[in-house]
Amino acid sequence: MSRSLMFEKDGERVLTVNAITGCLHECRYCYARKLAKTRLRGKPGYDPDFKPMFYKPALNRMIGKDKTVFISSMGDMFGYWVPIEWIKEVIRWCLSQNRSNTFYFLTKNPARYVELVDEYPTWFRQDNFVYGCTIEGDSLVVQMESEAPDPCYRQRAMARLEGVRKFLSIEPVMCFNKGTMVQWIEEIKPEFVYIGYDNHKNNLHEPSEEEVEELIIDLQGITEVRLKNVRGVMKG
């Protein structure tokens, strides 16, 4: 088990490529939306209202070798609203890079993964592509904070997604039934799971540190657990 930033490598933040930005999930706690409306307001590639857009200049570079790359950290590249042409442009860029690089994707609409991996296997079934999904907690609690697909639908899609590398993000963690979460993750079979509390004072429905610690202990018997901002959990 380790403490880390999302996709850090050797203690440093990894590269991010944001050709597809913006989102329609309307998650109340979204840090990317807040950035787009504040620090990134007026910057190329970001709509001030966080509406989805494609910024092709982000793909005008070669990244060398042995890099870890987070694709679309400022949006959901696999949202239902994203045109397939945008996704293909980004995948084409990934395929043009050196095979020693690893590309991580993260969505709250993993049904799109299943659709595209099945329809375009030679494009999407790459051993250096790792497909991630955010599942923050139980359906009832999460649906109070977001218009993204219900967590149970996300879990079913990720469990159906086979023959590719996978990971999960439980961040920001919200209240959950431990038995359900453990079963969900056993069925998905991810390479690793990120767990972290809300770090932006959004007053979410959060589990206690004891509940998160119990979940971590159970998950360690299934997969690698990577801790993020977990406050007092597992200290020492």
C-alpha positions in Angstrom: 0.0 0.0 0.0 1.3 3.5 -0.8 0.3 7.1 -0.4 0.3 9.0 -3.7 -1.1 11.6 -6.0 -3.2 10.4 -8.9 -0.8 8.6 -11.3 2.4 9.9 -9.8 5.6 8.2 -10.8 8.7 8.3 -8.6 7.1 10.9 -6.4 6.3 13.4 -9.1 3.1 14.3 -11.0 2.8 12.7 -14.3 2.1 14.3 -17.7 -1.5 15.3 -18.4 -2.9 15.7 -21.9 -6.2 17.6 -22.1 -7.5 17.6 -25.7 -11.0 16.8 -24.5 -12.2 19.1 -21.7 -15.4 19.9 -20.0 -18.1 17.7 -18.5 -21.9 17.3 -18.2 -22.0 15.1 -15.1 -22.6 18.2 -12.9 -20.8 16.7 -9.9 -21.2 19.2 -7.1 -17.6 18.6 -5.8 -15.8 18.8 -9.2 -12.4 20.4 -8.9 -11.9 20.6 -12.6 -15.0 22.7 -13.1 -13.8 25.1 -10.4 -10.4 25.4 -12.1 -11.9 26.1 -15.5 -14.0 28.9 -14.0 -11.2 30.4 -12.0 -7.4 29.9 -12.5 -7.9 28.5 -16.1 -10.6 30.9 -17.1 -9.7 32.4 -20.5 -6.9 29.8 -21.2 -7.0 28.0 -24.5 -8.8 24.7 -24.4 -11.1 25.5 -21.5 -14.7 26.7 -21.8 -15.4 29.2 -19.0 -18.7 27.3 -18.2 -16.9 23.9 -18.4 -18.8 23.0 -21.5 -17.3 20.1 -23.5 -14.8 21.1 -26.2 -12.0 19.6 -28.3 -8.7 21.4 -28.2 -6.6 19.7 -30.9 -3.3 21.7 -30.3 -2.9 19.7 -27.1 -2.0 16.7 -29.3 0.8 18.6 -31.2 3.7 17.0 -29.4 5.7 13.9 -28.9 6.4 12.9 -25.3 9.4 10.6 -25.6 9.7 7.3 -23.8 8.8 5.7 -20.5 6.2 8.3 -19.5 3.1 7.9 -17.5 0.3 10.0 -19.0 -3.1 10.9 -17.6 -5.5 11.6 -20.5 -8.2 14.2 -20.0 -7.7 15.1 -16.3 -9.9 18.1 -17.0 -13.0 16.4 -18.4 -14.6 13.0 -19.1 -13.3 11.8 -22.4 -15.8 9.0 -22.4 -18.9 10.9 -21.5 -22.0 10.1 -23.5 -21.8 13.5 -25.1 -18.3 13.2 -26.5 -18.3 12.6 -30.3 -16.5 9.4 -31.4 -14.3 11.5 -33.7 -12.8 13.4 -30.7 -12.1 10.1 -28.9 -10.5 8.6 -32.0 -8.2 11.7 -32.4 -6.9 11.2 -28.9 -6.5 7.5 -29.3 -4.7 8.0 -32.6 -2.3 10.3 -30.8 -1.7 7.8 -28.0 -0.9 5.1 -30.6 1.5 7.4 -32.4 3.7 7.6 -29.2 6.4 5.3 -28.1 5.0 2.0 -26.8 7.0 2.3 -23.6 4.6 5.0 -22.4 1.5 4.1 -20.3 -1.8 6.0 -20.8 -4.4 6.2 -18.0 -8.0 7.1 -18.7 -10.7 7.8 -16.1 -14.5 8.1 -16.5 -17.8 7.9 -14.8 -19.4 6.4 -17.9 -17.5 3.1 -18.4 -20.3 1.7 -20.5 -18.6 3.7 -23.3 -15.4 1.7 -22.6 -17.3 -1.5 -23.2 -18.9 -0.2 -26.4 -15.6 1.1 -27.9 -13.4 -1.8 -26.9 -15.8 -4.2 -28.5 -16.3 -2.1 -31.6 -12.7 -1.1 -32.2 -10.5 -3.8 -30.5 -7.4 -3.0 -32.5 -7.5 0.6 -31.3 -8.6 0.2 -27.7 -7.1 -3.2 -26.6 -3.6 -2.0 -25.9 -1.4 -3.3 -23.1 -0.2 0.2 -22.3 -3.8 1.6 -21.9 -5.2 1.4 -18.4 -9.0 2.1 -18.1 -10.2 3.6 -14.8 -13.6 4.4 -13.3 -14.6 6.5 -10.4 -17.0 4.9 -7.9 -17.3 7.1 -4.9 -19.7 5.1 -2.7 -23.2 3.8 -2.6 -25.7 4.8 -5.3 -28.2 6.7 -3.1 -25.5 9.0 -1.6 -23.6 9.6 -4.8 -26.7 10.3 -6.8 -27.4 13.2 -4.4 -24.2 14.9 -5.5 -23.9 14.1 -9.2 -25.8 13.5 -12.4 -23.3 10.9 -13.6 -24.4 7.3 -14.2 -25.5 5.4 -11.0 -22.5 3.7 -9.4 -24.1 0.3 -9.7 -24.3 0.8 -13.5 -20.6 1.9 -13.5 -19.7 -1.3 -11.6 -21.6 -3.5 -14.0 -19.9 -2.0 -17.0 -16.4 -2.3 -15.4 -17.1 -5.9 -14.5 -18.1 -6.6 -18.1 -14.9 -4.9 -19.5 -12.6 -7.8 -20.1 -9.2 -8.3 -21.7 -7.9 -4.8 -20.8 -6.0 -3.3 -17.8 -8.3 -1.6 -15.2 -8.2 0.5 -12.0 -10.7 2.2 -9.7 -10.8 5.5 -8.0 -12.8 5.8 -4.8 -12.4 9.6 -4.5 -14.0 11.5 -3.0 -15.1 8.6 -0.8 -18.7 8.8 0.3 -20.7 6.6 2.5 -20.8 3.0 1.5 -21.8 -0.6 2.4 -18.5 -2.3 2.9 -19.7 -5.7 1.8 -21.1 -4.3 -1.4 -18.0 -2.3 -2.2 -15.7 -5.3 -1.7 -17.9 -7.5 -3.8 -18.0 -4.9 -6.6 -14.3 -4.6 -6.6 -13.7 -8.4 -6.6 -15.9 -8.6 -9.7 -14.1 -5.8 -11.5 -10.6 -7.2 -10.8 -8.7 -3.9 -11.0 -4.9 -3.7 -10.9 -5.2 -1.1 -8.1 -7.6 1.1 -6.3 -7.1 4.7 -5.3 -8.9 5.9 -2.1 -9.1 9.4 -0.8 -11.4 11.8 1.0 -12.7 15.1 -0.4 -10.0 17.6 -0.3 -12.0 20.7 -1.2 -14.4 21.3 1.7 -17.6 20.3 -0.2 -19.4 18.9 2.9 -20.1 15.5 1.4 -21.7 12.5 3.1 -18.5 10.8 4.2 -17.7 7.6 6.0 -15.7 7.6 9.3 -12.0 7.0 9.3 -12.6 3.7 10.9 -15.0 2.6 8.1 -12.5 3.6 5.5 -9.7 1.8 7.3 -11.8 -1.4 7.4 -12.5 -1.1 3.7 -8.8 -0.6 3.0 -7.8 -3.8 5.0 -10.4 -5.9 3.1 -9.3 -4.5 -0.3 -5.7 -5.3 0.4 -6.6 -8.9 0.1 -7.9 -8.3 -3.4 -5.7 -5.7 -5.1 -3.1 -3.0 -4.5 -4.5 0.0 -2.5 -3.1 3.5 -3.1 -4.0 6.0 -0.5 -4.4 9.7 -1.3 -5.7 12.3 1.1 -7.0 9.9 3.8 -6.5 12.1 6.9 -5.9 9.9 9.9 -6.5 6.6 8.3 -3.7 4.0 8.6 -1.3 6.3 10.3 1.9 4.7 11.4 
